[in-house]
């Protein structure tokens, strides 16, 4: 038995509350304290989905517009830059800033992740995701809690495993309200899309989500199953609040997605999960002409691409590409001492002749509060050190080589695009 498998067994034996579906609060991120539980990515580029963004970071590593800030009603905005003008070039070295946050701690079995939001990013070329990932992806697995592109009709959930043996059989349909897409969670099957489930509630994603006042996404990793719920605002239980000291998942009803341990031995396929909240643009899924056309967006003209059609220009395309978050809570039977994964590629080292593109150093995130003219305040991270690549010129040979490597190494998102095309044709 591996050390992590042993830890899971001990946790399961020592956590009667979690087995009963009741979990104590471990971390809460809201208002002035929203950033305290997060790390910034340690890579300037979106090297998991090949998105056309630069990840927003410190004052030394961003544009002049604050993209993460607190509103007058104590919610948190995380937005894509919608005011700067991006001038496209053939090398795609001018991009738009967008947010990505990774939890400082990773959690195993006996954990519930909760995102309560009023608004979520949507629009042509927009690709938001709320997900978790294990160490050394794809080893350690991945749980996609909320993900979609463009004007997608409903939320898509998924599990991803590094190898064959993790399944979501059709018989699980009776245990959930969503609909299955694919059943094999291995990245080696179905173009790596994982075992996907799609919500049936139109308010689970995009404009309909916002029109309903938002809602709550809940993901539970128990010893017997991984379950995901979406609860639209009118139906959110009174017990689900930012200040809740516990969560009882038994009150949530039938989950939207259900993946049982008997069909996917969690101790084998999943490690401690780092929570990630992000929005990217275009990339290997949202950047395809076929996915634009099938999700309510004009495909790009001949000779153009997603980058030149949407990211280029004044940013007005991204007025709806933002989260407005009430809170993010993590409930767990044990206080985690496992650090979360960093951003960037696994074992990512400096590129010879171009050290600015190597793994960056990230220190703990703190924040100061800046008052905006409308009375809102901006969360300004102040203790992160980054080396910023020069993006003003054509890429060097080292940059080009690295870009090719990133395209090959990225996360399961890279394969999901092909699965979507195949599914559309069947």
N, C-alpha and C positions, 0 to 999 in steps of 0.2 A: 504494500500500500504506500502510495506517495505521501509526502508530508501534507500536501493540501488535502488529499483524500482523507487522511487521518483527521485533519482539522475539521473537515465537513462532518465526519462521523461523530466527533466529540461535540461539535456545535449542535447537531441534530439531537443527540442524547441529552444535552444540557439545556435545551431551550423549549420547555413545554409551552411557553406562551406562543412561540413562533409556530409550533406544530398545530396549535389551536387556531391559527390565523390571526393572532393578536401580537403586534410588534411594537416595542418602545421606540421613541424618537432617538435618532442618532445624530442627525444634522438637520439644520433648517437654514435656508437661504432666502432672505426676503428683505426688501427695503434697504436701509443703510448697510446691512450686513450681507447683502446678496453675494458679493464677490469673495467673501471670506472662505468659502469652501471650495474655491476653484483655483486651478492653475491655468496660465496661458499656454497655448501650444508653443513648442520649442522649435518650430519650423515656420519660416515666413510664408511658404507656399502650401497650397492644398495638395499634398502629395498622397492623398488617399483616393480622391475621386477625379483628379486632374481638373478641378474647377477653376474658373477664371477669376480668382480672388486672391488678395493678400489678406492673411489673417490679421485682424485688428489686435494691437497690443498696447504698449506703453506710449507715453508722450514722444519718445524717440522712435516709435515704431507704429505710426499711424498717420492718417491725414488729420487736418485741423478740426474736423467735425467729430464731436463725441458720439460714439455709436452705442455705448452702454450707459444709461443714466436712469436716475430715479425720477418719477413723475410726482406732481403735487399730491396725487392720491396714493402714494407709497407703492406704486407698482414699478416694475423695472422694464425698460425698453432695451431690447437688443436688436439692432437694425443693420441692414445693408446700407452702405453709403448711397444716398439718393440725391445728392446735390453736386458732387464733384463731376467734372467733365473728364472722361477717359478718352484719349485719342488712341485708337487701335493702331497696331503695327504688325507687320508680317510675322514677327517672332512672339507675339502675345506676351511681351514683357511689361506692358502697362495694363494693370488690372484694377478691379474695384475692391475696396476694403469691405470685409464682412466679419462677423463675430464667430468665434469658436472657443468654448470653455470646456475644460476637463476637470473632473473632481479630483481633489487632492488625495482622497482615500478610495481604495477598492474594497468591494464587499462580496462575500460569498453567499452560500445558502442561508436562508433565514433573513432575507432582505426585501424591502419594498421601496421602490422609487416612485415619487409622485411629482408630477408637473401640473400646476394649476395656472392656466393662461387665459387671458381675455381675447388675445389676437395671436395668430401665428403667421409666419411668412407664406406668401403665395404670389403667383404671377408668372408670366412667361420667362423661362430660363431659371426660375428660382427653385432651389432644392434644399428644404430644411430637413433636419433629422434630430431626434432625441433618442439616444441609443447607449448601449454599454458594450465594452470590449474587454476581453481578457488579455493577459500578458502575452507578448510575442505573437500577435495575430499572424496566421489564423489559429495557432495553438491557443487554447483558452477560450475560444468561442466568441460569439457576438449575439446580442439581443437587440433587435430594432423595435423600439416601442412606438415611435411615431416617425413616419417617413413618407415623402411624396414629392411630386414635381409639378410645376406649372399650375394648371387649374384642375388637377386630379380630383376625381369625384369623392373619394373616401380615403381614409388612412390605410396604409399598408404596414403590417408587422411581419417580423421574421426572426428565426433563429439560424445561426450559421455555425457549422462545426468544421474542424480541420480535416477530418477523415470520415470515411463511410461508417455507418453504424448508428447514426442519430436520425430518427425518423419522426414524422408526425402522421400517423395513419388516418385514413378517412373515418375510422370509427370515433375519432376524437370530435367529429362534427357535432355529435350529440351533446358534447360537454361545453360548447361555445356558441356564440351568436354570429360570429364572423364566418366567412367562406374561405375554404382552402384554395390556394393557388398551386403550390407544389409541396411534395411530401418528404423529399430527401433533403436533410439539412446540410449535407456535405458540400463543400465548395467545389468538389469534383463533379457534381451533377447539376442538371438544369442550368448550365452556364453560371453556376455559383450563386444563383439567386437565393439559396437557402430554402427552408420550409416556410413558405409565406402564407399569411392569412390576411384577408381584406375585410375591413369593417363593412357593415351594411347601413350604417347611419350616415347620411349625407353631411350632418353637422360635425363629423369627426375630422374634417380637413377643410382648409382653404376659406373661401368667402363665406360659405355656409356656417363654418365654425365661428367666425367673427360675428355674423348676423345673429347667432343664437346666444351671444355673450360669452363665447368660448366654452371651456369645459376643463375636465381633469383627466389626465392619462395616469394610470396606475399599473405598475409592473411588479409582480410578486415572484420571487424565487424561493419556493419552499422545497422541502426534501422530496415531495412526491410530484411536483409539477411547477412549471413556469406558466404564469397566467398574466394576461394583459387585459385591462379594462379601459374603455373610453366612456366617460360619463358627461353628457351635454349639460350645460349650465342649469337648465330648469330642473334637472334630476339629481344634482349633486347632493349627497346626504349632508345633513347639518354637522355631522361629526368630522367631515373632511375640511379642516381649516389650517391656516398657517401655524397656529399655536397648539395644534393637537399634540398631546403627549404620547398617544398610542394610535395605532390604526388597526381596525378589525376588518379584515378582508371578507369575512363571512357576510357582512352587511351589503356588499357590493353586487350581489347577485351573480348570475351566470357570466363568466368572463367573455370578452370579445374573442380572445385567442387562448388556446390551451395546448401545452406541450407536456406530455407526461414523462416522468423519469423512467418508467418501465420500457419506453420506446427509445430513450436517449439517456444513457447513464451519465448523469451530470458530473459525477466525480471523475469521469474519464474525459469528457468533452469540454468542460467549462472550468475556468479558473476564476480567481477574484476579478470582479467586473468594475471597470472605471466608467463612470457616467460621463457622457459627452452631449453637449447641446451646441448646435451649429447651424449655419446657413451657408451653402455654397451656390455658385452660379454656373450654368452650363455643365461642363464635365462629361463623363463617360455615359451618363444616363440622360440627364436633362439637356445635354447638348446635341442630342440626335434629332434630326429633322422629323423622323417618324414619331418620336415621343411628343414633340411639339404639336404636330398635326393632330395626334390622337387625344390631346389634352387641352384643346381650346386655344391654341396659339398658332399664328402664321408661321409656316416653315420659312427658313431663310432662302433668299434668292440664289440662283445658280452662281457659283463663284464666291459666295459668302459663307459664313458659318455662324454659329450661335454667338460667338464672341463679337464679331463685327456687327451683327444685327441687333443684339440686345445690350451687351455690356458697354460697348462703345457709345459715347454721347453724354448727355447731361444728367443721366441718372433718373429721369422722371419715370422710367419703366419700373422703378423699384419703390414706389410710394407705399405699396402694401407689403413689402418684404421686411417685416419686423415682427418680433415677439413682443407682446405686452404680458408680463408675468406677474402673477400674484405671489407665488412662492414655489420653491423646489424643496421638497422634504425627502430625507432618507430615513427609513425606519429599519432597525436591525436588532436581532437578538443579542448581538455582541458589538462592542465598540471596535471598529476596525483599526488595526495598526499597520495595515498593508498600504503602502503608497500607491497612488494611481499611476497609470502609464503616462509617459510624456508624449507630446505630439511628435510628428516626424516619423521617419522610417525606422523599423527595428534595426539596432546595431548600426545606426547611421553615422558614418564618419566623415571627416573632411575630404573634400575632393582636391586632388593634387593641383596646385597652381591657382586654387580659388577657394581659400579657406572660409570666405564669407558664406559659402553655400553648405558648410558642414553642419553638424549638430550644434544647435545654439544652447546657451546656458540660461536656464530659467530658475529664478529664485522665488521665494514665497511672495504671494500677491497680497498687497495691502491696498487701501484706497483712501483717497481724500474726496471731499465733496465740493463740487463747483456749482454755484447757483447760476441757472440760465435765466434769460430775460423773461421767460414766461412763468417763472416761479418754480420750475422743476430744477432738480439738481443732477449733476453728472458725476458718475462714479469714475474717478480717474486713477488707474493703477499707477503706483509710483516706485515699486521696488523690483522691477523686472529688467534684466540686462539682455539686450539682443544685439547681434551683429546683423546689419541689414545689407543684403546684396545690392549691387548697383544695377538698377533695372532701366537705366536710361539709354542703353546701347544694345546692339545686337548681342545675342548670347555667345559666350565663348564655347570652345569645344567641350570643356568640362561641364558647362551648364547644359549643353545639349545632351551629353551623355547621361547626366544626372536626371534630366527630364525624362529620357527614355526609360531609365531604371525605375523612376517613380511610377510611370505608367504601368510597368510590369508588376510592381510589388504591392501597390495599394490595397485597399480593403475589399470586402465582398461587394461593395457598391459597384466596383468596376465590372463585375459580371452581371449584375442585375439588369443592366441595360439590354443585354442580349436576350435574357430571359423574357423581358417585356415584349421584345419584338417577336420572339417565337410564339408567346402566348397570344399575341394579337393576330397572328397568322393562322392559328389553330381553330 
